Amino acid sequence: RKEVEQDPGPFNVPEGATVAFNCTYSNSASQSFFWYRQDCRKEPKLLMSVYSSGNEDGRFTAQLNRASQYISLLIRDSKLSDSATYLCVVTRSGGYNKLIFGAGTRLAVHP
Amino acid sequence: NAGVTQTPKFRILKIGQSMTLQCTQDMNHNYMYWYRQDPGMGLKLIYYSVGAGITDKGEVPNGYNVSRSTTEDFPLRLELAAPSQTSVYFCASSEGTSPLHFGNGTRLTVT
């Protein structure tokens, strides 16, 4: 079993739709959680950190459920520019150098 | 301020050849990392460094070597290239718990 699992997608949605991705992690000692965005053939870039109480950044909302060991990303009012792969990232045991990346969920937003 | 710079962008190697992937950062970050990303897979940590003169193995270090003689530079060496090392390589840096800054990547093909 992978330490961080994501549905690879693709999720094909029309502009303006709301879409949600989940990510599960197996190590209950994981302490920090992030969503990164990766455009085709580009480097990953931090989208947002995920806090225990949940957090929002514009159209993006991230949630953490420690009991069930999953994090989620909700995108409202999808834009064409949101088309990308979204990577779920967790730390293995608190150290920043122990980031574990999921394989990513691909989102395609169409007109 | 260039951030993290990787060279070359592309390279084709024959089996058994050697090469060095260069990585330099101008943000004075202490932490530097090398990841590889295979198609449909998450990024996997090859090696990391927490400061000049200090390096440590990540998840997939076999077939690679690194050095960190200065804060700025963190080259990755492949001594005997194998087809299994065909991948996209990303260098990254961070300071403490700050987000990772990635380079643009090096696409390596070993035939």
Backbone of each chain as ProteinMPNN parsed JSONL, in Angstrom:
{"seq_chain_A": "RKEVEQDPGPFNVPEGATVAFNCTYSNSASQSFFWYRQDCRKEPKLLMSVYSSGNEDGRFTAQLNRASQYISLLIRDSKLSDSATYLCVVTRSGGYNKLIFGAGTRLAVHP", "coords_chain_A": {"N_chain_A": [[0.848, -1.197, 0.0], [0.54, 2.224, -0.867], [2.068, 5.025, 0.778], [0.886, 7.495, 0.605], [-2.086, 8.102, -0.961], [-3.854, 8.836, -3.912], [-6.657, 9.479, -6.028], [-6.08, 9.061, -9.372], [-7.52, 10.311, -11.38], [-8.463, 11.29, -14.759], [-10.243, 14.203, -13.609], [-12.785, 15.581, -15.248], [-14.219, 18.601, -15.711], [-16.707, 21.195, -16.186], [-16.19, 24.713, -16.747], [-16.698, 26.783, -13.911], [-17.695, 24.824, -12.296], [-17.824, 22.978, -9.168], [-15.345, 21.113, -7.601], [-13.949, 18.303, -5.924], [-11.169, 16.813, -4.319], [-9.838, 13.939, -2.75], [-7.39, 12.654, -0.46], [-5.631, 10.014, 0.923], [-3.693, 8.966, 3.75], [-1.273, 6.79, 5.199], [0.344, 6.755, 7.441], [-0.055, 7.334, 10.714], [1.413, 9.036, 12.23], [2.017, 11.21, 10.729], [2.5, 14.682, 10.333], [2.404, 17.205, 9.06], [0.721, 18.749, 6.319], [0.06, 19.22, 2.874], [-1.029, 20.785, -0.171], [0.131, 20.644, -3.414], [0.526, 22.098, -6.639], [0.919, 20.985, -9.95], [1.792, 21.802, -13.109], [1.609, 20.63, -16.516], [4.567, 18.999, -17.338], [6.06, 20.687, -15.776], [7.582, 22.131, -12.793], [6.566, 21.211, -9.417], [4.447, 23.358, -7.442], [3.779, 25.039, -4.415], [0.473, 25.011, -3.365], [-1.292, 25.262, -1.145], [-1.007, 25.057, 2.426], [-2.304, 22.649, 4.778], [-4.363, 22.902, 7.475], [-5.273, 21.834, 10.796], [-7.77, 22.81, 11.525], [-8.916, 23.275, 9.169], [-8.761, 25.264, 6.194], [-8.966, 28.14, 4.075], [-8.427, 29.571, 0.894], [-9.197, 31.917, -1.079], [-10.821, 30.578, -3.788], [-10.245, 28.056, -3.02], [-10.418, 25.397, -0.726], [-9.146, 23.64, 1.991], [-9.186, 20.642, 3.864], [-8.647, 18.672, 6.804], [-8.795, 15.447, 8.086], [-7.997, 13.802, 10.714], [-8.755, 11.534, 12.133], [-9.774, 9.769, 10.235], [-7.703, 9.8, 8.548], [-7.334, 11.397, 6.17], [-7.003, 14.004, 3.719], [-8.489, 16.796, 2.097], [-9.267, 18.653, -0.882], [-11.04, 21.329, -2.049], [-12.31, 22.894, -4.849], [-13.829, 25.729, -5.894], [-16.003, 27.252, -8.353], [-14.578, 26.622, -10.817], [-11.825, 27.376, -12.957], [-10.466, 27.651, -16.291], [-7.75, 27.834, -16.058], [-7.214, 26.364, -13.821], [-6.688, 23.822, -14.544], [-4.601, 21.161, -14.087], [-2.248, 19.041, -12.347], [-2.833, 17.889, -9.108], [-1.052, 17.574, -6.235], [-0.88, 15.687, -3.341], [0.694, 16.068, -0.252], [2.501, 14.836, 2.473], [4.155, 14.981, 5.649], [6.482, 12.665, 6.912], [7.391, 12.187, 9.527], [7.443, 14.594, 10.972], [9.797, 16.026, 10.342], [10.922, 18.403, 7.969], [12.301, 17.522, 5.827], [11.231, 15.1, 5.217], [9.187, 14.773, 3.365], [6.428, 13.232, 1.802], [5.22, 12.483, -1.299], [2.103, 12.26, -2.964], [0.893, 10.579, -5.947], [-0.654, 12.237, -7.433], [-3.588, 13.996, -8.623], [-5.301, 14.434, -11.558], [-6.712, 17.271, -13.018], [-8.973, 18.495, -15.368], [-10.3, 21.268, -16.742], [-12.925, 22.325, -18.714], [-14.293, 24.448, -21.352]], "CA_chain_A": [[0.0, 0.0, 0.0], [1.311, 3.455, -0.899], [1.927, 5.805, 2.0], [-0.054, 8.567, 0.278], [-2.843, 7.632, -2.12], [-4.768, 9.769, -4.534], [-7.323, 9.06, -7.254], [-5.325, 9.737, -10.43], [-8.39, 11.043, -12.286], [-8.696, 12.728, -14.657], [-11.534, 14.798, -13.338], [-13.133, 16.507, -16.325], [-15.332, 19.416, -15.231], [-16.902, 22.436, -16.93], [-15.916, 25.964, -16.042], [-17.71, 27.163, -12.944], [-18.078, 23.693, -11.444], [-17.11, 22.724, -7.921], [-14.738, 19.78, -7.661], [-13.242, 17.971, -4.681], [-10.242, 15.686, -4.349], [-9.408, 13.397, -1.463], [-6.087, 12.008, -0.397], [-5.498, 9.276, 2.182], [-2.318, 8.679, 4.145], [-1.281, 5.592, 6.041], [1.153, 6.923, 8.646], [-0.804, 8.158, 11.653], [2.325, 10.005, 12.836], [2.206, 12.343, 9.824], [2.203, 15.89, 11.097], [2.141, 18.371, 8.227], [-0.003, 18.349, 5.112], [0.109, 20.292, 1.881], [-1.41, 20.554, -1.561], [0.967, 21.276, -4.43], [-0.01, 22.059, -7.993], [1.959, 20.75, -10.958], [1.358, 21.917, -14.503], [2.221, 19.611, -17.378], [5.995, 19.095, -17.621], [6.634, 21.77, -14.985], [7.882, 21.773, -11.418], [5.468, 21.421, -8.459], [4.453, 24.612, -6.69], [2.886, 24.964, -3.264], [-0.845, 25.639, -3.492], [-1.657, 25.667, 0.206], [-0.837, 24.144, 3.545], [-3.579, 22.175, 5.318], [-4.325, 23.008, 8.916], [-6.226, 20.942, 11.477], [-9.099, 23.417, 11.58], [-9.349, 23.577, 7.802], [-8.402, 26.618, 5.787], [-9.509, 28.578, 2.786], [-7.652, 30.588, 0.192], [-9.988, 32.251, -2.254], [-11.735, 29.523, -4.244], [-9.704, 26.774, -2.594], [-10.601, 25.044, 0.677], [-8.482, 22.39, 2.356], [-9.65, 20.064, 5.128], [-7.867, 17.543, 7.327], [-9.512, 14.542, 8.985], [-6.963, 12.929, 11.293], [-9.335, 10.247, 12.571], [-9.891, 8.907, 9.059], [-6.43, 9.935, 7.849], [-7.397, 11.912, 4.809], [-7.136, 15.432, 3.507], [-9.297, 17.077, 0.913], [-9.138, 19.955, -1.526], [-12.263, 21.718, -2.759], [-12.127, 24.042, -5.732], [-15.121, 26.293, -6.319], [-15.991, 28.124, -9.532], [-13.372, 26.203, -11.546], [-11.363, 28.16, -14.108], [-9.635, 26.885, -17.225], [-6.374, 27.864, -15.554], [-7.054, 25.406, -12.725], [-6.291, 22.535, -15.125], [-3.264, 20.82, -13.607], [-2.23, 17.886, -11.445], [-2.773, 18.342, -7.724], [-0.274, 16.611, -5.461], [-1.063, 15.651, -1.897], [2.017, 15.892, 0.34], [2.49, 14.749, 3.931], [5.466, 14.721, 6.239], [6.481, 11.316, 7.474], [7.516, 12.184, 11.002], [7.676, 15.911, 11.542], [10.887, 16.751, 9.725], [10.536, 18.913, 6.674], [12.96, 16.765, 4.781], [10.588, 13.798, 5.071], [7.955, 14.932, 2.607], [5.996, 12.124, 0.959], [4.319, 13.006, -2.329], [1.195, 11.395, -3.7], [1.12, 10.567, -7.393], [-1.359, 13.362, -8.028], [-4.909, 13.888, -9.249], [-5.319, 15.334, -12.708], [-7.949, 18.026, -13.231], [-9.104, 19.162, -16.662], [-11.469, 22.141, -16.772], [-13.225, 22.636, -20.112], [-15.245, 25.578, -21.513]], "C_chain_A": [[0.881, 1.244, 0.0], [1.056, 4.265, 0.364], [0.95, 6.962, 1.812], [-0.768, 8.168, -1.008], [-3.813, 8.69, -2.606], [-5.433, 9.099, -5.727], [-6.628, 9.779, -8.404], [-6.18, 10.586, -11.368], [-8.233, 10.501, -13.705], [-10.133, 13.081, -14.268], [-11.775, 15.828, -14.441], [-14.363, 17.292, -15.896], [-15.478, 20.652, -16.098], [-16.493, 23.637, -16.083], [-17.065, 26.286, -15.091], [-18.121, 26.049, -12.002], [-17.29, 23.708, -10.134], [-16.59, 21.295, -7.962], [-13.945, 19.549, -6.381], [-12.354, 16.758, -4.893], [-9.978, 15.228, -2.921], [-8.042, 12.757, -1.587], [-6.023, 11.28, 0.935], [-4.033, 9.006, 2.464], [-2.331, 7.581, 5.189], [-0.544, 5.76, 7.358], [0.46, 7.88, 9.612], [0.08, 9.194, 12.341], [2.579, 11.202, 11.929], [1.729, 13.615, 10.502], [1.833, 17.092, 10.25], [1.597, 17.908, 6.887], [-0.081, 19.534, 4.159], [-0.569, 19.821, 0.603], [-0.452, 21.346, -2.441], [0.248, 21.156, -5.764], [1.151, 21.854, -8.96], [1.347, 20.839, -12.348], [2.173, 20.944, -15.345], [3.688, 19.935, -17.664], [6.662, 20.279, -16.91], [6.931, 21.274, -13.571], [6.665, 21.966, -10.519], [5.613, 22.77, -7.767], [3.436, 24.508, -5.566], [1.588, 25.699, -3.549], [-1.291, 26.152, -2.12], [-1.272, 24.601, 1.218], [-2.223, 23.741, 4.044], [-3.485, 22.168, 6.823], [-5.452, 22.183, 9.54], [-7.646, 21.49, 11.445], [-9.674, 23.664, 10.194], [-8.986, 25.005, 7.447], [-8.821, 26.877, 4.356], [-8.577, 29.628, 2.196], [-8.388, 30.888, -1.106], [-10.955, 31.145, -2.606], [-11.33, 28.133, -3.744], [-9.916, 26.577, -1.085], [-9.95, 23.702, 0.94], [-8.991, 21.944, 3.72], [-8.759, 18.898, 5.503], [-8.757, 16.74, 8.26], [-8.498, 13.531, 9.52], [-7.521, 11.56, 11.671], [-9.403, 9.268, 11.411], [-8.649, 8.977, 8.182], [-6.616, 10.314, 6.388], [-7.439, 13.43, 4.833], [-7.894, 15.65, 2.212], [-8.982, 18.471, 0.386], [-10.406, 20.21, -2.314], [-11.948, 22.951, -3.588], [-13.506, 24.499, -6.196], [-14.929, 27.137, -7.574], [-14.736, 27.857, -10.386], [-13.103, 27.091, -12.759], [-10.559, 27.255, -15.034], [-8.212, 26.774, -16.701], [-6.151, 26.94, -14.361], [-6.631, 24.028, -13.242], [-4.832, 22.25, -14.79], [-3.366, 19.495, -12.86], [-2.019, 18.387, -10.031], [-2.151, 17.233, -6.874], [-0.556, 16.772, -3.976], [0.3, 15.328, -1.277], [1.877, 15.834, 1.856], [3.92, 14.57, 4.419], [5.4, 13.404, 6.98], [6.551, 11.338, 8.99], [7.989, 13.529, 11.511], [8.779, 16.697, 10.885], [10.517, 17.229, 8.332], [11.182, 18.163, 5.542], [12.294, 15.428, 4.525], [9.251, 13.927, 4.367], [7.676, 13.694, 1.774], [4.951, 12.662, -0.007], [3.383, 11.923, -2.828], [1.467, 11.508, -5.18], [0.342, 11.66, -8.113], [-2.711, 13.001, -8.599], [-4.96, 14.906, -10.366], [-6.699, 15.956, -12.868], [-7.903, 18.683, -14.604], [-10.403, 19.962, -16.642], [-11.715, 22.546, -18.222], [-14.279, 23.73, -20.202], [-16.688, 25.088, -21.513]], "O_chain_A": [[1.846, 1.327, 0.759], [-0.026, 4.204, 0.949], [0.265, 7.36, 2.754], [-0.125, 7.925, -2.029], [-4.496, 9.348, -1.821], [-4.829, 8.24, -6.369], [-6.589, 11.009, -8.409], [-5.668, 11.462, -12.065], [-7.891, 9.328, -13.852], [-11.084, 12.357, -14.562], [-11.054, 16.82, -14.547], [-15.438, 16.715, -15.733], [-14.501, 21.12, -16.684], [-16.46, 23.567, -14.854], [-18.236, 26.092, -15.414], [-18.818, 26.292, -11.016], [-16.248, 24.353, -10.012], [-17.323, 20.374, -8.32], [-13.349, 20.473, -5.826], [-12.74, 15.798, -5.56], [-9.904, 16.042, -2.0], [-7.604, 12.373, -2.672], [-6.328, 11.866, 1.973], [-3.231, 8.839, 1.546], [-3.278, 7.454, 5.965], [-0.773, 4.996, 8.296], [0.394, 9.084, 9.366], [-0.428, 10.127, 12.964], [3.29, 12.126, 12.324], [0.689, 13.63, 11.161], [1.028, 17.92, 10.676], [1.948, 16.841, 6.383], [-0.261, 20.681, 4.569], [-0.668, 18.624, 0.334], [-0.247, 22.545, -2.248], [-0.535, 20.232, -5.985], [2.215, 22.457, -8.819], [0.484, 20.039, -12.71], [3.254, 20.499, -14.96], [4.008, 21.011, -18.169], [7.679, 20.804, -17.365], [6.581, 20.153, -13.202], [5.811, 22.8, -10.819], [6.718, 23.261, -7.536], [2.355, 23.949, -5.75], [1.599, 26.87, -3.929], [-1.623, 27.327, -1.962], [-1.217, 23.411, 0.909], [-3.207, 24.424, 3.758], [-2.622, 21.499, 7.391], [-6.451, 21.879, 8.888], [-8.61, 20.731, 11.35], [-10.776, 24.194, 10.053], [-8.915, 25.864, 8.326], [-9.001, 25.963, 3.552], [-8.017, 30.46, 2.91], [-8.218, 30.19, -2.106], [-11.824, 30.804, -1.803], [-12.013, 27.148, -4.025], [-9.633, 27.465, -0.281], [-10.171, 22.74, 0.204], [-9.201, 22.761, 4.616], [-8.19, 18.225, 4.643], [-9.406, 17.309, 9.137], [-8.186, 12.538, 8.864], [-6.833, 10.547, 11.541], [-9.124, 8.08, 11.576], [-8.564, 8.276, 7.174], [-6.12, 9.637, 5.487], [-7.847, 14.051, 5.813], [-7.926, 14.781, 1.341], [-8.498, 19.339, 1.112], [-10.799, 19.397, -3.151], [-11.39, 23.928, -3.087], [-14.25, 23.738, -6.814], [-13.847, 27.665, -7.827], [-13.941, 28.762, -10.637], [-14.016, 27.495, -13.478], [-10.038, 26.222, -14.612], [-7.551, 25.751, -16.878], [-5.012, 26.754, -13.932], [-6.255, 23.162, -12.452], [-3.939, 23.01, -15.166], [-4.443, 18.907, -12.758], [-1.137, 19.208, -9.778], [-2.659, 16.113, -6.808], [-0.475, 17.873, -3.432], [0.984, 14.411, -1.732], [1.213, 16.679, 2.456], [4.781, 14.073, 3.694], [4.389, 13.071, 7.597], [5.842, 10.586, 9.659], [8.848, 13.594, 12.391], [8.72, 17.927, 10.863], [9.853, 16.504, 7.591], [10.676, 18.162, 4.42], [12.766, 14.677, 3.671], [8.285, 13.258, 4.737], [8.572, 13.165, 1.117], [3.933, 13.22, 0.403], [3.81, 10.798, -3.087], [2.178, 12.409, -5.627], [0.635, 11.979, -9.265], [-2.955, 11.864, -9.004], [-4.697, 16.09, -10.157], [-7.717, 15.264, -12.855], [-6.926, 19.342, -14.96], [-11.486, 19.386, -16.537], [-10.811, 23.054, -18.886], [-15.061, 23.931, -19.272], [-17.612, 25.891, -21.637]]}, "seq_chain_B": "NAGVTQTPKFRILKIGQSMTLQCTQDMNHNYMYWYRQDPGMGLKLIYYSVGAGITDKGEVPNGYNVSRSTTEDFPLRLELAAPSQTSVYFCASSEGTSPLHFGNGTRLTVT", "coords_chain_B": {"N_chain_B": [[17.097, 37.634, -8.614], [17.19, 34.361, -8.94], [16.221, 31.998, -7.856], [15.907, 28.528, -7.764], [18.102, 26.876, -9.809], [18.477, 24.594, -12.374], [20.582, 22.543, -14.341], [21.502, 20.218, -16.958], [18.544, 20.966, -19.016], [17.556, 18.908, -20.541], [18.689, 15.59, -21.3], [20.302, 12.936, -22.948], [21.53, 9.807, -22.3], [23.846, 7.134, -22.8], [23.743, 3.699, -21.779], [25.719, 3.034, -18.959], [27.216, 5.342, -19.126], [28.327, 8.367, -17.467], [27.202, 11.221, -15.588], [26.684, 14.584, -14.358], [24.15, 16.242, -12.698], [23.393, 19.549, -12.35], [22.692, 21.838, -9.699], [21.741, 24.852, -8.325], [21.141, 27.376, -5.886], [19.977, 30.62, -4.962], [18.988, 31.639, -2.646], [19.962, 31.362, -0.17], [19.237, 29.124, 1.276], [19.249, 26.505, 3.701], [18.407, 23.818, 3.485], [18.494, 21.389, 0.97], [17.379, 19.372, -1.797], [17.085, 16.388, -3.78], [14.861, 15.051, -6.055], [13.203, 12.443, -7.875], [10.904, 11.918, -10.53], [8.783, 9.668, -11.821], [6.704, 8.668, -14.602], [3.282, 9.014, -13.782], [3.754, 8.618, -11.134], [4.479, 9.528, -7.695], [6.72, 12.121, -6.485], [9.929, 11.04, -5.6], [12.282, 10.963, -3.003], [15.704, 11.333, -3.435], [18.292, 12.138, -2.436], [19.193, 14.295, 0.292], [20.137, 17.428, 1.836], [21.118, 19.128, 4.749], [22.689, 21.237, 5.125], [25.803, 22.88, 4.248], [28.3, 20.523, 3.604], [26.919, 18.419, 4.727], [25.116, 15.59, 4.007], [22.465, 13.267, 3.203], [20.865, 10.072, 2.733], [17.898, 9.544, 0.815], [14.789, 8.064, -0.083], [15.386, 6.596, -2.421], [18.304, 6.135, -3.083], [20.169, 4.566, -4.459], [22.613, 4.207, -6.965], [23.211, 6.821, -7.268], [25.052, 9.799, -6.341], [25.886, 12.512, -4.154], [27.065, 15.831, -3.343], [27.851, 18.503, -1.113], [29.368, 21.146, -1.052], [29.168, 23.847, -0.82], [26.771, 26.302, 0.346], [25.157, 27.054, -1.746], [25.257, 25.182, -3.874], [24.326, 21.932, -5.094], [25.088, 19.301, -6.459], [24.103, 16.395, -8.365], [25.205, 13.182, -8.955], [25.432, 10.709, -11.428], [26.836, 7.657, -11.789], [27.074, 5.218, -13.311], [25.063, 5.011, -15.718], [21.765, 3.711, -15.968], [18.926, 2.17, -17.618], [16.773, 2.274, -15.834], [17.059, 4.655, -14.589], [15.997, 6.563, -16.146], [14.067, 9.37, -16.09], [12.382, 12.245, -14.641], [14.132, 14.741, -13.056], [14.108, 16.636, -10.149], [15.402, 19.362, -8.433], [15.333, 20.912, -5.237], [14.877, 23.472, -2.749], [14.773, 24.668, 0.649], [14.015, 26.614, 3.576], [14.126, 25.854, 6.804], [10.898, 25.325, 7.876], [9.755, 26.383, 5.67], [8.016, 26.58, 2.476], [8.874, 24.24, -0.16], [11.055, 25.183, -2.779], [11.204, 24.594, -6.105], [13.413, 23.623, -8.771], [13.384, 23.858, -12.412], [13.541, 21.336, -13.444], [15.116, 18.361, -14.813], [15.109, 16.448, -17.661], [15.851, 13.221, -18.153], [17.016, 10.686, -20.236], [17.921, 7.357, -20.531], [19.465, 5.187, -22.666]], "CA_chain_B": [[16.866, 36.469, -7.749], [16.809, 33.311, -9.881], [15.606, 30.863, -7.181], [16.638, 27.272, -7.932], [18.444, 26.699, -11.218], [18.975, 23.253, -12.713], [21.077, 22.303, -15.696], [20.81, 20.705, -18.157], [17.096, 20.745, -19.041], [17.352, 17.598, -21.162], [19.923, 14.862, -21.582], [20.191, 11.529, -23.323], [22.758, 9.085, -21.955], [23.924, 5.702, -23.097], [23.954, 2.848, -20.603], [27.092, 2.994, -18.488], [27.836, 6.672, -19.085], [28.128, 9.093, -16.219], [26.932, 12.643, -15.749], [26.33, 15.337, -13.16], [23.071, 17.205, -12.791], [23.76, 20.687, -11.525], [21.618, 22.558, -9.017], [22.232, 25.96, -7.517], [20.075, 28.255, -5.399], [20.516, 31.908, -4.511], [18.121, 32.114, -1.564], [20.676, 31.08, 1.075], [18.531, 28.068, 2.01], [20.089, 25.443, 4.23], [17.964, 22.512, 3.034], [18.384, 21.131, -0.463], [16.847, 18.024, -2.045], [16.938, 15.866, -5.13], [13.744, 14.13, -6.255], [12.919, 11.953, -9.21], [9.484, 11.712, -10.775], [8.499, 8.767, -12.927], [5.341, 8.899, -15.091], [2.198, 8.486, -12.965], [4.206, 8.329, -9.763], [4.835, 10.694, -6.895], [8.146, 12.431, -6.393], [10.646, 10.227, -4.612], [13.481, 11.641, -2.542], [16.937, 10.596, -3.711], [19.213, 12.586, -1.402], [18.944, 15.635, 0.772], [21.232, 18.036, 2.601], [20.616, 20.13, 5.697], [23.654, 22.324, 5.176], [27.062, 22.586, 3.572], [29.075, 19.439, 4.186], [26.051, 17.393, 5.322], [24.154, 14.994, 3.08], [21.891, 12.02, 3.706], [20.094, 9.347, 1.738], [16.456, 9.556, 0.851], [14.15, 6.768, -0.315], [15.894, 5.863, -3.582], [19.638, 6.684, -3.336], [21.079, 3.67, -5.177], [23.005, 4.637, -8.306], [23.435, 8.268, -7.253], [25.865, 10.39, -5.295], [25.761, 13.959, -4.06], [28.013, 16.545, -2.491], [27.356, 19.845, -0.773], [30.557, 21.865, -0.587], [28.749, 25.217, -0.53], [25.331, 26.434, 0.6], [24.42, 27.291, -2.988], [25.304, 24.126, -4.9], [24.011, 20.561, -4.649], [25.083, 18.474, -7.672], [23.732, 14.979, -8.295], [26.076, 12.44, -9.855], [25.093, 9.357, -11.855], [28.124, 7.098, -12.192], [26.893, 4.205, -14.362], [23.658, 5.201, -16.029], [20.963, 2.534, -16.298], [17.599, 2.564, -18.118], [15.868, 2.543, -14.711], [17.264, 6.031, -14.147], [15.227, 7.449, -17.01], [13.114, 10.023, -15.205], [12.534, 13.689, -14.516], [14.801, 15.024, -11.793], [13.86, 17.969, -9.614], [16.128, 19.845, -7.274], [14.513, 21.841, -4.463], [15.505, 24.002, -1.542], [13.846, 25.259, 1.608], [14.619, 27.107, 4.808], [13.305, 25.418, 7.917], [9.594, 24.785, 7.482], [9.208, 27.144, 4.539], [7.687, 25.7, 1.344], [9.93, 23.873, -1.09], [11.192, 25.877, -4.056], [11.732, 23.622, -7.043], [13.963, 24.002, -10.058], [12.531, 23.523, -13.559], [13.621, 19.914, -13.755], [15.995, 17.815, -15.857], [14.542, 15.231, -18.247], [16.967, 12.338, -18.489], [16.699, 9.416, -20.875], [19.065, 6.444, -20.629], [19.134, 4.154, -23.665]], "C_chain_B": [[16.325, 35.323, -8.594], [16.096, 32.155, -9.197], [16.49, 29.629, -7.292], [16.849, 27.049, -9.422], [19.046, 25.328, -11.431], [19.488, 23.25, -14.145], [21.604, 20.884, -15.789], [19.301, 20.499, -18.043], [16.77, 19.36, -19.597], [18.711, 16.929, -21.351], [19.585, 13.439, -21.962], [21.545, 10.875, -23.057], [22.698, 7.666, -22.494], [24.172, 4.948, -21.798], [25.44, 2.835, -20.244], [27.8, 4.34, -18.455], [27.576, 7.318, -17.726], [27.825, 10.56, -16.535], [26.612, 13.256, -14.399], [25.209, 16.301, -13.493], [23.4, 18.338, -11.816], [22.534, 21.343, -10.911], [22.251, 23.656, -8.175], [21.06, 26.834, -7.095], [20.701, 29.512, -4.804], [19.686, 32.505, -3.381], [18.742, 31.869, -0.191], [19.937, 30.048, 1.94], [19.498, 27.012, 2.496], [19.715, 24.072, 3.66], [17.938, 22.46, 1.501], [18.067, 19.665, -0.673], [16.967, 17.673, -3.526], [15.799, 14.845, -5.129], [13.785, 13.608, -7.683], [11.423, 11.704, -9.335], [9.314, 10.863, -12.014], [7.043, 8.967, -13.35], [4.294, 8.243, -14.186], [2.573, 8.185, -11.527], [4.465, 9.641, -9.02], [6.329, 10.944, -6.929], [8.779, 11.565, -5.309], [11.983, 10.895, -4.292], [14.707, 10.766, -2.764], [17.964, 10.872, -2.603], [18.753, 13.949, -0.907], [20.134, 16.118, 1.582], [20.649, 19.109, 3.518], [21.596, 21.292, 5.862], [24.934, 21.916, 4.476], [27.83, 21.52, 4.341], [28.253, 18.3, 4.763], [25.056, 16.886, 4.277], [23.624, 13.698, 3.683], [21.024, 11.39, 2.628], [18.603, 9.551, 1.948], [15.919, 8.162, 0.615], [14.844, 5.931, -1.377], [17.31, 6.323, -3.947], [20.533, 5.836, -4.238], [21.335, 4.152, -6.604], [23.324, 6.121, -8.397], [24.412, 8.646, -6.148], [25.672, 11.887, -5.305], [26.915, 14.511, -3.253], [27.421, 17.91, -2.202], [28.531, 20.629, -0.176], [30.237, 23.325, -0.255], [27.253, 25.237, -0.235], [24.546, 26.463, -0.709], [24.264, 26.063, -3.88], [25.072, 22.74, -4.327], [23.94, 19.673, -5.898], [24.739, 17.022, -7.391], [24.523, 14.232, -9.36], [25.491, 11.063, -10.143], [26.371, 8.74, -12.405], [28.009, 6.117, -13.357], [25.41, 4.209, -14.729], [22.986, 3.891, -16.454], [19.594, 2.991, -16.791], [16.615, 2.911, -17.002], [16.017, 3.962, -14.18], [16.656, 7.051, -15.113], [14.093, 8.054, -16.189], [13.229, 11.54, -15.38], [13.076, 13.974, -13.127], [14.543, 16.473, -11.392], [14.769, 18.214, -8.41], [15.234, 20.845, -6.549], [15.321, 22.347, -3.277], [14.427, 24.551, -0.624], [14.652, 25.768, 2.796], [13.689, 26.729, 5.949], [12.014, 24.797, 7.416], [8.967, 25.577, 6.351], [8.89, 26.194, 3.392], [8.903, 25.393, 0.485], [9.878, 24.766, -2.326], [11.866, 24.894, -5.003], [12.41, 24.305, -8.223], [13.043, 23.516, -11.169], [12.608, 22.063, -13.976], [14.621, 19.59, -14.855], [15.369, 16.526, -16.354], [15.678, 14.373, -18.781], [16.439, 11.054, -19.105], [17.972, 8.603, -20.987], [18.692, 5.316, -21.578], [20.316, 3.209, -23.893]], "O_chain_B": [[15.141, 35.304, -8.932], [15.417, 31.384, -9.876], [17.674, 29.672, -6.957], [15.895, 27.036, -10.201], [20.003, 24.943, -10.758], [18.907, 23.869, -15.036], [22.113, 20.368, -14.795], [18.832, 19.914, -17.067], [15.811, 18.721, -19.162], [19.733, 17.59, -21.535], [18.7, 12.814, -21.377], [22.576, 11.343, -23.539], [21.624, 7.08, -22.623], [24.735, 5.488, -20.845], [26.301, 2.65, -21.104], [28.856, 4.477, -17.837], [26.728, 6.874, -16.952], [28.154, 11.062, -17.61], [26.313, 12.557, -13.43], [25.299, 17.077, -14.444], [23.648, 18.115, -10.631], [21.471, 21.398, -11.529], [23.183, 23.41, -7.409], [20.103, 27.013, -7.849], [21.789, 29.481, -4.229], [19.677, 33.719, -3.179], [18.115, 32.139, 0.834], [20.001, 30.091, 3.169], [20.45, 26.659, 1.8], [20.592, 23.255, 3.383], [17.43, 23.364, 0.837], [18.424, 18.815, 0.142], [16.953, 18.544, -4.396], [15.773, 13.913, -4.325], [14.331, 14.25, -8.581], [10.761, 11.326, -8.368], [9.656, 11.281, -13.12], [6.225, 9.394, -12.535], [4.403, 7.06, -13.862], [1.803, 7.569, -10.791], [4.642, 10.701, -9.621], [7.106, 10.087, -7.349], [8.212, 11.39, -4.23], [12.712, 11.329, -5.185], [14.748, 9.611, -2.339], [18.434, 9.956, -1.929], [18.022, 14.663, -1.594], [21.012, 15.344, 1.962], [19.794, 19.895, 3.108], [21.357, 22.213, 6.643], [25.128, 20.745, 4.15], [27.989, 21.601, 5.558], [28.815, 17.314, 5.24], [24.26, 17.652, 3.735], [24.252, 13.106, 4.561], [20.518, 12.07, 1.735], [18.115, 9.706, 3.068], [16.516, 7.181, 1.058], [14.896, 4.706, -1.268], [17.5, 6.861, -5.038], [21.549, 6.325, -4.732], [20.405, 4.461, -7.349], [23.665, 6.625, -9.467], [24.581, 7.926, -5.163], [25.336, 12.473, -6.335], [27.64, 13.781, -2.578], [26.588, 18.411, -2.959], [28.661, 20.753, 1.042], [30.963, 23.961, 0.509], [26.55, 24.274, -0.542], [23.421, 25.968, -0.782], [23.253, 25.918, -4.566], [25.543, 22.407, -3.24], [22.847, 19.331, -6.347], [25.041, 16.489, -6.323], [24.51, 14.61, -10.531], [25.103, 10.338, -9.227], [26.931, 9.241, -13.38], [28.793, 6.199, -14.303], [24.607, 3.498, -14.124], [23.556, 3.084, -17.189], [19.14, 4.077, -16.43], [15.727, 3.743, -17.192], [15.182, 4.42, -13.399], [16.789, 8.258, -14.914], [13.254, 7.329, -15.654], [14.049, 12.041, -16.15], [12.531, 13.496, -12.132], [14.731, 17.402, -12.178], [14.881, 17.386, -7.506], [14.456, 21.552, -7.188], [16.307, 21.738, -2.863], [13.317, 24.86, -1.057], [15.811, 25.4, 2.99], [12.574, 27.245, 6.037], [12.035, 23.854, 6.625], [7.768, 25.455, 6.099], [9.448, 25.097, 3.34], [9.843, 26.185, 0.411], [8.805, 25.065, -2.85], [12.969, 24.418, -4.733], [12.04, 25.409, -8.622], [12.045, 22.846, -10.909], [11.803, 21.611, -14.79], [14.931, 20.423, -15.707], [15.121, 15.61, -15.569], [16.37, 14.745, -19.728], [15.534, 10.416, -18.567], [18.988, 9.094, -21.479], [17.735, 4.58, -21.34], [20.219, 2.282, -24.697]]}, "name": "protein", "num_of_chains": 2, "seq": "RKEVEQDPGPFNVPEGATVAFNCTYSNSASQSFFWYRQDCRKEPKLLMSVYSSGNEDGRFTAQLNRASQYISLLIRDSKLSDSATYLCVVTRSGGYNKLIFGAGTRLAVHPNAGVTQTPKFRILKIGQSMTLQCTQDMNHNYMYWYRQDPGMGLKLIYYSVGAGITDKGEVPNGYNVSRSTTEDFPLRLELAAPSQTSVYFCASSEGTSPLHFGNGTRLTVT"}
